[in-house]
Amino acid sequence: MVRPPAARQALLDAVRAELVESASSTDLSTLVSRAGVSTGAVYHHFGSKVGLLAAVYGAFFDGSERAVTAAGQSAGTWTARMHDRIRAMVEYYFTDPLGPVVLARSTEHSAITELEAAYLARAAAGVAANLRAPDAVLPPDLDLDLTAAYLVGGLRRALAQQLAHTPRPTVEATTAALWRLTTATLSQP
């Protein structure tokens, strides 16, 4: 039996593996068996199975946000920063085995839906901030908050489509395709 604090990580690893292998979180007994812990460990560390799932999804969203934010810190032009952010998003979702699962399925748990909604709101705010950069040249009548929300939603849906495609396109090809759509949306050359 795995002991704390290793039990917490064992549970997180078990859920990630189950989600990647079966695109579902299965039942609690399967998860605790896979993690080598007692059912009580779930309640001790996460409060419930939904709390455990929320911790896994939350860590995924946090990792994505860190990767995209770091990429957007470059000293280049706002278009270079936007391109770098898109590439970082593509690379993160293509590299993390949980990426296709997160984009391909909806959850029946409101706590995870709320986590994702907050993540998407932060992503849209980051895009809007980049669009408001002093060097950004955009049509003056463009609603930047609406445009940012549109871009985030569209990029995620297009990324889900690319991840489901067989054979999967490369990070470079997907980034180029998404960048082309983004520049067309923003009326940029």
C-alpha positions in Angstrom: 0.0 0.0 0.0 1.3 3.4 -1.0 1.7 5.8 2.0 1.3 9.6 2.1 2.5 11.9 0.6 3.2 9.4 -2.2 -0.5 8.4 -2.1 -1.6 11.8 -3.4 0.7 11.6 -6.4 -0.2 7.9 -7.0 -3.8 8.9 -7.2 -3.1 11.8 -9.7 -1.0 9.5 -11.8 -3.7 6.7 -11.8 -6.4 9.1 -12.9 -4.2 10.6 -15.7 -3.4 7.1 -16.9 -7.1 6.0 -16.8 -8.1 9.1 -18.7 -5.5 8.6 -21.4 -6.0 4.9 -21.8 -9.8 4.8 -21.7 -10.9 8.5 -22.0 -12.9 8.0 -18.8 -12.1 8.1 -15.1 -13.8 4.7 -14.5 -15.0 3.9 -11.0 -13.3 4.8 -7.8 -12.4 1.2 -6.9 -10.4 0.9 -10.1 -8.6 4.1 -9.5 -7.6 3.3 -5.9 -6.5 -0.2 -7.0 -4.4 1.2 -9.8 -2.8 3.7 -7.4 -2.3 1.2 -4.7 -4.1 3.2 -2.0 -7.2 3.0 0.1 -10.4 4.7 -0.8 -9.9 6.8 2.3 -6.8 8.4 0.6 -9.1 9.9 -2.1 -11.2 11.6 0.5 -8.2 12.6 2.6 -6.4 14.3 -0.2 -9.2 15.4 -2.5 -12.5 15.2 -0.7 -14.1 13.1 -3.4 -13.6 11.5 -6.8 -14.7 14.8 -8.4 -12.1 16.6 -6.3 -9.5 14.2 -7.6 -10.6 14.7 -11.2 -10.6 18.4 -10.7 -7.0 18.3 -9.4 -5.9 16.4 -12.6 -7.8 18.8 -15.0 -6.7 21.8 -13.0 -3.0 20.8 -13.2 -3.4 20.3 -17.0 -5.0 23.7 -17.5 -2.4 25.4 -15.2 0.4 23.8 -17.3 -1.2 25.0 -20.5 -1.6 28.5 -19.2 2.1 28.6 -18.0 3.4 27.4 -21.3 1.3 29.9 -23.3 2.1 32.8 -21.0 5.8 32.1 -21.0 5.8 31.9 -24.8 3.9 35.3 -24.9 6.7 37.0 -23.0 9.0 37.4 -25.9 10.4 40.8 -26.8 9.2 40.6 -30.4 6.2 42.3 -32.0 2.7 41.6 -30.9 2.2 39.3 -33.9 5.4 37.4 -33.0 4.1 37.0 -29.4 0.7 35.8 -30.7 2.4 33.3 -33.0 4.6 32.1 -30.2 1.5 31.6 -27.9 -0.3 29.6 -30.6 2.8 27.4 -31.1 3.1 26.9 -27.3 -0.6 25.9 -27.1 -0.2 23.4 -30.0 3.0 22.0 -28.6 1.5 21.6 -25.1 -1.7 19.8 -26.3 0.3 17.6 -28.7 2.9 16.7 -26.2 0.8 16.0 -23.1 -1.1 12.7 -23.5 -4.0 14.3 -21.7 -4.4 17.0 -24.4 -6.6 15.0 -26.8 -8.7 13.7 -23.9 -9.4 17.2 -22.5 -10.3 18.5 -25.9 -12.3 15.5 -27.1 -14.7 14.9 -24.3 -17.0 16.9 -22.1 -17.4 16.2 -18.5 -20.5 15.6 -16.5 -18.9 17.2 -13.4 -19.7 20.9 -12.9 -16.5 21.4 -10.9 -14.4 20.5 -13.9 -16.6 22.5 -16.2 -16.1 25.5 -13.9 -12.3 25.0 -13.9 -12.3 24.9 -17.7 -14.5 28.0 -18.0 -12.1 29.9 -15.7 -9.1 28.7 -17.7 -10.8 29.8 -21.0 -11.6 33.2 -19.5 -8.0 33.7 -18.5 -6.8 32.6 -21.9 -9.2 35.1 -23.6 -8.0 37.8 -21.3 -4.4 37.0 -22.2 -5.2 37.2 -25.9 -7.1 40.4 -25.5 -4.2 42.0 -23.6 -1.8 41.0 -26.5 -4.3 42.6 -29.0 -4.2 45.8 -26.9 -0.4 46.0 -27.1 0.8 49.4 -28.1 2.3 48.0 -31.3 -0.8 46.1 -32.3 -2.3 47.4 -35.6 -5.9 46.3 -35.8 -9.0 47.6 -37.4 -10.3 50.3 -35.0 -13.8 48.9 -34.9 -12.7 45.5 -33.8 -14.1 44.5 -30.4 -11.0 43.0 -28.8 -12.7 41.1 -26.0 -15.1 39.4 -28.5 -12.2 38.7 -30.9 -10.1 37.2 -28.1 -13.0 34.9 -27.0 -13.6 33.9 -30.7 -9.9 33.1 -31.2 -9.6 31.0 -28.0 -12.7 29.0 -28.8 -11.9 28.6 -32.4 -8.3 27.6 -31.8 -9.3 25.0 -29.2 -11.9 23.5 -31.5 -9.5 23.4 -34.5 -6.8 21.9 -32.3 -9.2 19.2 -31.2 -9.9 18.4 -34.8 -6.1 18.2 -35.6 -5.5 15.9 -32.6 -8.2 13.5 -33.8 -6.9 13.4 -37.3 -5.1 10.3 -38.5 -2.2 10.6 -39.1 -1.8 13.5 -36.7 -0.3 16.5 -38.4 3.0 17.9 -37.0 3.2 20.7 -34.5 4.7 22.9 -37.2 1.9 22.2 -39.7 -0.8 22.7 -37.1 0.8 25.9 -35.9 1.0 27.2 -39.5 -2.7 26.4 -40.2 -3.9 28.0 -37.0 -1.7 31.0 -37.5 -3.2 31.5 -41.0 -6.7 31.4 -39.5 -5.8 33.8 -36.8 -4.3 36.4 -39.2 -7.3 36.1 -41.4 -9.5 36.8 -38.4 -7.5 39.8 -37.4 -7.2 41.0 -41.0 -3.4 40.8 -40.7 -1.0 40.1 -43.6 
